[in-house]
Amino acid sequence: MTPPYLRKSNLFSLFTPTSIRQLIYQKQSLYHSRALPVAATNQPSRSKVSFHSDHTAVVSNPKSKYASLLQSCVASKALRPGKQIHSRLYVSGCAFDLILATKLVNLYCVCGHLSSAHYLFDRISKRNLFLWNVLIRGYAWNGPYEVAVSLYYQMIDNGLVPDNFTFPFVLKACSALSAIKEGEDIHERIRLGGWESDVFVGAALIDMYAKCGCVGRARSVFDKIELRDVVLWNSMLAAYSQNGHPDECISLCSEMVLKGLMPTEATLVTAVSASADIAALPQGRELHGFSWRRGFETHDKVNTALVDMYAKSGSLRVARNLFERLWVKRLVSWNAMITGYAMHGHNYEALNLFEEMRRDSQPDHITFVGVLQACNHGGWLDDGRRFFDSLQKDYHISPTVQHYTCMVDLLGHCGRLGEAYELIKEMNVAPDSGVWGALLNSCKIHGNVELGEVALERLIELEPDDAGNYVILSNIYAQAGKWERVVSLRKLMTDRGLKKSTACSWIEVKNKVHAFLSGDTSHPQSDETYAELKRLGELMKRAGYVPNTKTVFHDVEDDDKSCMVSSHSERLAVAFGLINTPPGTKLLITKNLRICEDCHVAIKFISKITDREIIVRDVNRYHQFKDGGCSCGDYW
């Protein structure tokens, strides 16, 4: 049966030899260019013979001519002249010659015409390993990825043995599918075939395990390979970075440099992004300096990663300077700067930059997450609604769960809990724990017990082992004075074996991370830290500070509650930072939970008394304390 694209009705109308003549001309020009250096010597006769013999060989061997032309089509992804050559081969009866047909399959694959490639592949009677690899690679690159995996097993059933080209292709398909079972089966065949030490196979295995969330398995593969190139190191760095192990990523990058390997652009982007994930400003600065010393100062991808790192670490001025110096501001660059402003409460700057961006680039769903986050952090309900509507009407972007989370949080913070609940019920995607968590947190702010119970019920379905959700509802009960329900909910947590997450805050001083728990006395400088807290407490009281004991949800005396809030983990980290850094040094504190209301008030006083800028990154957002105020405007 004639392929649809080669049917007789359009066979000769399709074949217009202009494109082929251009390819032949390019080939002849190449032969002439090769002859020129010889002709420049004192041996002109050899020049003529060299070209004449090449030209004669091509003309006298039509298959060689077509193979050469098809290779040119593959290199330039020239689909139309390739189809014209296919038409000529079909007419001449050479369309199923193994060498020529393999090049045609390759051409269709690189041009994304997988159906045509597979149609031709199925009609080739004798298929070698190279041909199978070509088609498997085509599906691994373009999808459907399931077909690539299926072809791999068909190839084995046909008696062929996979090689170190087959494995990376099929593993790439497994990565895209997160097909861990098939990936493990392929790994076993790799082990039996002795290919585990191959760097390309190893890199593909690492990527597959990383995409399936098996970082330990990825590291095991990495450690078994003795001769590692930079691609293999980059694969392992990406595995750590993409699976929430930024510290290991940064550590491995240092190890890579110490072993004498030259980092690539991909190395630096991955390591800088890992620093951004944990707001590790000192390490990020080191990577910045290293990248410039190695000649990457004009690489926009590296600089965009640095913009993101500085923005997330609170150095917005540095981030903006780097952003303005980018040669080309890509969408990812705009998004990094807009979301950086939004997460730090610089809401006007975020929206102004968005308006500037719209003149040059088309925003995407990530852009609108940053924009809605800015509206949320500013409490700008009308603007948030306008941008949420514009997302769909003007840019035809279907709202994602992140967009809905921002809107539910915004409506909830503004006291529109009923509207927030209705929006959740109207969502075109399934609400996740982030959406219900935003509603539950809003219920805590406004003391809505009934809706809080609804939110917790949904959260238990999604996250049955997350004790934090129970704690928030328990706090809502405590705020309402429903102590019997507090006891009942705490008993339910105990029966289910759930424990409240321990609040922890940490600060990095002189390249060393110091962690603190609430009421912690284990640190070597514990006495000095508590002495500083006491000194600050006296100064704060003189300045008008009054402890807010509403955040202590225990049925105890007010004096006991005051003692509890004064030794919260974030305050211990702040006090430690103050006594271990020079005056005027900016402090960056990270907390694993939401900052409490009283500590938020206290740190505002501390920033004023000590004339320090203090940034606290909690589980929800950044708080930039300076001169007695906070970037959140007391709205978080």
N, C-alpha and C positions, 0 to 999 in steps of 0.2 A: 504493500500500500504506500502510495506516495505521501510524504509528509505534507501537512496542510500548507506549509510555507513554500513548498516546491511543486505544487500541483501544476499540471500542464497549462491550465488557463492563464496562469500568471508567471509561468516559468521564464519565458523570454522577455516579457515586459519588465520583470524584476531584474533580468540580466542586462544591465547597461554597462559596457566595459570601461567606462570612463574611470571609475574608482580603481579598477584593476590596473589600467594603464598607468595611473599615478603611482601605484605600488611598485609596478615594474620599473618605472622611471627612477623611483627612490632606490631600488635595488641596483640598477645600473649606475646611478650616481655614486653609490657606495663602492662599487667595484672600481670606478674611475678614481675615487678619492684614495682607495688603497694603492692604486697603481702610481699615483702622483709622486709619493716619496721615492719610489724606485726610479721613476723617470728623471728625477732630479739628480741622480747619480750619473756616472759615465757609462751606464749599461742600459741604453735605450731599448735594445732588442729584447732584454729580459722583461722590460715593462710591457711591451706589446704582447709577448708570449703569455705573460701572467694573466692579463685581462682576457685575451682571446681564448685561452684554455678554460677559464672560469665561465665565460659567456657561452662557449660551445657546450660545456657540461650541462648548463641550465637548460639550454634550448633542446639538447638531445635527450634530456631526461625530464619529461613533463611532470612526473610525480615529485621529483626534487624541486622543480619550479613551484608547484602548488604548495608543497610543504613549506618552502621558504616564504611564499606570499602569506600563507595562513599564519605563520609565526609572526609576521609583521602585523597582521590583523589582531592577533592576541595581545601583542605588546602595546598596541595603540587602542585596544578595545573598539576596533572598527567593525561593527556588526554588519552594516550594509554591504561593504565589499566582501566580507566573509560569506554572507549569504549568496552573493553572486558567484563566488568561487564554488560554493557548495552546489549551486545549480549546475554549473559547468561539469563538476565531478559526477553529479547524478546522471547527466546526459551521457557522459563518456563511460559510465559504468565503474568509476573508481570511488564512489562515495563511501563504500564499506571497506576500503583498504585500511588496515589496522592503523598505520602511521598517520594517514590523512584524516581518518575518522576520529582518531584520538585528538588531533589538533582542532578539529571542528567541535568536538564535545567540550574541549577546554575553552574555545572561543565563546561558545554559548554560555558556559558557566561564568566566565569572567564578566560577561555582559549582562548577567542576571537572567538569562532565558533558560531556566532550569528545565522547563517542560520540553523544549526543543532538544536540549542536551540529553535528557533521559530517553526521549523518543528515539534518537539516533543510537544511543548506547544499547537499547534493547534489541536493535537490529544488527548489531555487530556480533558475528558468530564466535570469533576467537578473541576473548578479552584477556589482556594481561594485567598484572598488578598495577602498572602505571595508570591504565585506563580506569580501573576501579578507584584508585586514589584521586584521580581528577574529579570524578563525579561525587565521591564522598566529600571532598574538599568544597565543591560547589554548594552542596546542601549545608555543610557546616558553616559556611560563610553567610549564606543567604536564607537558609531555612527552606521548607520546614525541617527542623533539626531531627525530628523523629525519623525522617527518611535516611539521613546520614547514618544513624545508628542501625537502621534496618539493612541498609546496603552493606555495612560492615559485617553483619552476621551472614548475609547472603554470600558475600565474598568468601568467607570461611567455609560455608557449606559447599561452595564450588571448588574447594580444594586448594585455595590460595592461602599463603601465609603472610599475615600483615607485617609491615616493616616499620622503620622509624619515621616514615612519612605518613603512613596510615594512622598510627596511634595519635599523633597530635591533632589530626583532623577530626577523628571520631570523638576524642576527648573534649575538643572544643564544642561539639554538639552536646555532649553530656553536660558540660558546664552551663550551656544556655538553658538546658532542661532541668538543671539541678537533679540529674538522674544518678543518684549515688549508687544504686544497686548495679546498674549497667557499668558505671565507672569502676566500681570495685572488681567486677568480672573482667573488664579490660585490663585493669592493673595486674591481676593475677596472670593473664596471658603475657603481659609485658615482662613480669618477673620470670616466667618460665622461658621466655624467649631471650632473656639476657639483655633487655633494653633499659633496665632501670638506671643505669649509669649514663645514658645518653642525655645530654643537656636539654635538647629540644623536647624529648619525651618527658623528661623530668619537669620541665617548666609547664607542660600541658597538664601533667598530673597534679602539680601544685595548684594550678588555676582551677582545675575541676574540683578538688577537695575544698578549696577556699570558697568557691561558689556554692558548694553544698554545706558550708558552715563547719567543716571538719578541719580546723586549723592545726590541731595536733597531728593529724595524718599528713597534712601538707608539709609540716616541719620535719616529720620522719622521712619523707621522700627527699627533702632538701639535704638533710644531714647524711644521707647515704651516697650522695654524689660528691666525689672528691674534687674533681676538676670542674669548678663552677665559673660560668661566664656571667657577664653583667645582666643578661636577660634572665638567667635563673635567679639571681639575687633580687632583681626587680619583681619577679613573680612572687617571691616569698614576702617581700616588703608589702606588695599589694594585698596579699593574703591576710597579713596582720592588720593593715589599715582598714580594709573593707569589712573586717569581722570584729571591730571594736577592741583592738589591741594596739592602740597608738604607742604606748610605752615600749612594747616589744619592737614595733616598727622603727622607732627612733634609735633604739639600742642596736638593732641589726644594721641600720644604715651606718652607724659609727664603726661597727665591726667590719663592714664592707670596705670602708675607706682605709681603715688600719691595715687591711690585707693588701692594699695597693691597687684596688680596682678603681677605675675612673668612673664616677657617677655620670649617668646620662640625664637628659631632661626629664625622662620618666621617673628616674630615681629621686630627683629633687622635688618634683611635683608631689610624689607619694609621701615623702618624708615631711615636707612642709605641711601638707594636708593633715598628716597625723598630729603634728604640733598644734595645728588649728583646732583639732577635735578636743584636745585637753587644755587649750589656751596656754600652752607651754611657751611663753614669750622668750625666755632665755635660749631655749633650744632653737626656736624659730629664728631668733636673731643670729645665732651661730650658723644656721643653714643659709640665711640671707648673705652673710659675709662670705661663706664658703662658695656659694653660687657665683658671686661677683668675682672672687679671686680666680675661679675656674672659667670665666668668660661667658657666663650666662646672663649678664646684666641686661641684654637686649632681647632675651627670650620671653615673649609675652605669656606663654603658658606658665613658666616659673614665676613670673611677676604677678600673674593673676592668683596663683596659689599663695603668694606672699601677701597680696591684698586681703585675701580671705583670712589668712592667719593673723595679721595685724588687727583686722576688724574684729575678729572673734576674741582677741586678747585685750581689746579695749583701746588699742592705739589707733584711733580712728583718723587722726591727723596724718600719721605716717601712711596708713592705708590709702587715704585720699591722694596723697602726693604720688605714691606709686601708681595709683589708678590713672591719674592725669598724665603720667609719663608713658603709658602704654602706647605702642605704635598703632595697634588696632584694638579697639574696644569691642571684644566679642560679647555675645549675650551672657556667657558665664561670668565675664568680668563685671558687667552691670549688675547682675544678680548678687554677686559677692558683696559689692559695695552697698547696694540697697538693703539687703538682709542684715549686713553689718550695722548699718545705721538703725534699722528697726529693732534689732535685738538689744541694743544699748539704750533704747528710748529716745534716740535722736529722730523723732518722727517727722518733723518738718523737713529735715535734710533728706530723709528717705523718700518722701513724696515729691520734693523738688527734683531730686535726681531721677525719679521715675518719669516725671514730665519731660525732662531733658532727654532721657533715653528714648522716649516714644518718637522723637524726631529722627532718630537714627536707626533704631532697631525695633523689631517686633517682639513684644513681651511674650513670655511663655508661662506655664503654670507655676514655675518656681518664682518668677518675678512677682506674681500676684500673691503668693504666700508671704513674701516680704512686705508687700504693700498692705495686705490685710493685717499682718502682724503689727505694722506701724500704727494702723488705725486702732487696733486692739489695745496696744500699749498706751495710746494717747486717749483712749475712751471716746473716740470719734465715731459715734454710731452712724450718723448720716453719711459720712464719707465711706465708712465700711460697707454700708448697703449699696452705695453708688458704685464702688469698685467691684463688689460681688456681682452686681447686675451687668456691669460692663464686661466682666470676664466672659460672660456667656453671649451677650448680645453683640458686642463690638468685636470680640476676638474669637468667638466660636470655640471657646475652651470649656470642656465639661468640668465642673468643679470636682476636685479630688477630696479625699477625706481630710487632707490638711487644710484646704480652704474652709470646709465645714467646721473643722475644729476651731479655726480662728473666729468664725462668725458666731458659733455657739458661745465661745469664751467672751466675745465682745458683748453679745446680747445679755449674757449672764451677769457680767460685771456691771452692766448698766441697769440691772434689776429687771430686765425683761425675760424672766425665767420661763414664763408661759410661751413666749415667742420662740425662745431657744429650744424648748421641748417640741414645739410644732415643727420647727425647721428640721430637727433630727428625724421626725416621723416622715418628712417629705423628701429625705435624702435619696438621690438616685444611686448611691453606693451604700454598702452595709456599714453602719457606724461602728467604729472600733473603740478600743479602750480610751484613746485620746479624746474622742468626742464625749463619751459618757463621763470621763474624768473631768473634763472642762465643766460639764453641767454640775457634777457633784461638788467641785470646788466652789462654783458660784452659789450653790445651795448653802455651803458653809459660810460664805461671806454674808449672805442675806438671811441666814437662819431658817431656810425652808426645809422643814423636816420631811414632809410628805414626798416632795419631788426628789429629795436626797435619797430616800429609801428606794424609789424607783430606779434612780441612777445606780445605786449600789447593787440592786438585783441584777441589772444588766452586766455590771462589771464582774460580778461573781461568775456569771456564765462565761465571760471572756477570759478572765484572769482569776480563777478560783484560789490560787495560792498567793495572791498579792495582798499582804496584810495592810498595806498603806491605805487601801480603799476602805477597809473596815475602820481604821483609825479616824479617817476623815468624818465618817458618819457618826462615830463615837463622839467626836468633838462637837458635831452639830447637836447631838443629844445633850452634851454637857453645857453648851451655850444656852440651850433652852431649859436647863435645869432638870432634865429628865434623867436623873442619876440611875434610876432602876433600869432604864434601857441601856445606859452605859455599861452597867454591870453585866446585863444579859448579853450584850454584843461582845464584851471582853471574854465572857465564858464561852461563847460560840467560837471565838478565835482560838482559845485554849483547847477546846474539844477537837478542832480541826488541825491542831499542831502548828498554828500560825503565830509568828512573832513579829512584833513591830520592828521596822528597820531602824537601826541605830543611827542617829544623826552624827555625821562626821564632816569636818571641815579641814582643809589642808592649805598650806601656803608654802611656796618655794622661796628659800632664802639661801643665798650663796650656793646655788646649784644643788641644794638638798631639800627634799620635800618633808615637811613636818605636819603630821596629822593629829587632830584633836577630837575627842569625843566630849559630849556634854558632861560637865563635872569631872573631867579627866585630871588626874594628878600623877600620871605615869611619866610625863615628859621630864627629862633631866633639868629643864629650866622651869619646872612647875611653880616653885615658890616665887621666882621673879615675875612670872606671868600673872599669877594671882595678885601679887603686890601692885602690878601695873593696873590691873582691873580695879582694885580698890581705890587707887589714886584717881583713876578716870571717873569712877563712880561718884566720888566726892565733888570733883569739878563739874560733872554733869548735873548733879543736884543743885549746885549753886547757879547753874545756867538755866534751871527750870525743868529739868527732866523728872518725870514721874513714871515709875514702872507700870507697864500695862500687863497686869496679871491675868487678863482674860485668856491669854494664850496658854495658860497652865490648866489643863483639864483634869484636875484632881480635886477631890473634896477635902482640901486642907486649908490651914490658916493663910491669910494674906502675906505674912512675913515669910512663911515657908515658900510661898509662890515667888516672892521677890528674889529669894536666894536661888531658886531653880532657874529663873530666866537670866540671872546675872552671870551664870557659868555655862551658858550655851556654847556649843562648839565654835560658832562663827566669831563670838566675842573673844574666846581664848586665842583663836588664830590671829585676830586683829591685834590683841595685846602683845602676843609673841612677836609679830611683825614690827610693832612699834619699838620694842626694846632691842631689836636685832638689826635694824636698818638705820642709815643716817637720816637726819631730819629732812623732810621734803620728799622722801622716796615714796613713789606710788606703791600701794599694796594691792595684790591680787589674791583674793580668797575664793576657793571653790567649795561648794557645799553639795552634798548628795541629796538633800531634801530642800523643800521650800523654806526660805528665810522666814523666821517668825516675826510677827508684827512688832513686838517689843524690841527685838534686836535691830530691826529696821530703823526704829526711832532712835535707839541708842547709838548706832553707828553714824547717823546724821550728826548727832551731838559730838561724837568723837572726831569726825572729820573737821568740824568747826574748831574744836578746842586745840587739836594738834596741828591744824593747817596741813592736813594730808588729803590726798585723793585716794579713796579706798574703793576698789571694785570687788563686788561679791557676785560670783556666778553661781546661782542656785539651779535647781532642777528645771525651772521655768524660763528664766531670763537673766540678763545682766542688770546689776544695780550699780550705778556709778555715783558714789557719795563724794560731794565736794562742797566746802563752805556751808555745811549744815543742810544741804539739800540732796535730793536723789534724782537721777535722770528719769525714774519712773513716775515722778510727780505724785508719789504716794498712791499710785494706781497700778496694782499688780495682782 
